[in-house]
Amino acid sequence: PGQAGVEGHRLGKLLSPEQRRCAVSHAREEHGISERRACQLVNQPRGTQRYQPTQRDDEDALTRAIIALASQYGRYGYRRITVSLREAGWRVGKDRVERIWRREGLKVPQKQKPRGRLWLNDGSCVRLRPERPNHVWSYDFVSTYTHDGRTVRMLNLIDEFTRKCLAIHPRRRLNSRNVIEVLANAMIEHGIPEHIRSDNGPEFVARDLRKWLADIGTKTLYIEPGSPWENGYCESFNSKLRDEFLNGEIFYSLKEVQVLAERWRVYYNTVRPHSSLGYRPPAPAAQQIEANTGHGKVESKERFPLFHTPDCGGIITKPAALH
């Protein structure tokens, strides 16, 4: 007994009004039942069924802009795409962008499960929290390969408070002397940090490095062995570097790695929206200064375009107002 619903004969449930609207139209055309009866079967209000959605004049242009940005920044979700659109002059909210994003079948990143904090029994936190610029720096190594199969190691250095990447130093081999060189160059430009966090790798626990840091007044913060989550800021940066840059490139030489890594670092600091900073880049005011430093001189930054205009004229390097 009882009346079977349309949902029982489908592979999935009819969740959205548009899906139910299509089901009602199909039932009327194929089976000749009335609109009232079809709406009862799919639990669709008749007012919703008869509603005619209005499409804005700029809907198609906005859709093309979203698709273009999603193609350019393959690892961005709709929130960062919304920020990029606003910077380009679009007056659009994240809800509208999400609707178009889902309608076009674009990838929506899965939400990560919340992770527990590192707390002691008395409620205090194990890890020293950065409270100001140059309070805590952290560094770590990331490895990649060139086309001939040879390894390239990258030393990544960040400021945990500002999230700014201070250096990406690729070389075939890196030792404690190279680490001191990278730290010295960064300290000349940004100042001396109070603490520096790292794992217990041989390059970071070397006697020469520890003595040099002690002489300049920087304290070392070594994480527990086998606990990379204690260096969470740098590990997060490493994952973004690999996901958004390294995994999408084929390198044919060490020089190419150095050029592209420096250009990506400038892009990360000055353009890329950072979710923990309210979707602002870590150092937007430093864009013109950093664009002329390091390996950034060798090539322009056109490979990482900045804005997409509302008139769908393509990717350009400055924002345009929406009129």
Secondary structure, 3 states (H helix, E strand, C coil): CCCCCHHHHCCCCCCCHHHHHHHHHHHHHHHCCCHHHHHHHHCCCHHHHHCCCCCCCCHHHHHHHHHHHHHHCCCCCHHHHHHHHHHCCCCCCHHHHHHHHHHCCCCCCCCCCCCCCCECCCCCECCCCCCCCCCEEEEEEEEEEECCCCEEEEEEEEECCCCCEEEEEEECCCCHHHHHHHHHHHHHHHCCCCEEEECCCCCCCCHHHHHHHHHHCCEEEECCCCCHHHHHHHHHHHHHHHHHCHHHCCECCHHHHHHHHHHHHHHHHHCCCEHHHCCECCCHHHHHHHCCCHHHHCCCCCCCCCEECCCCCCEECCCCCCC
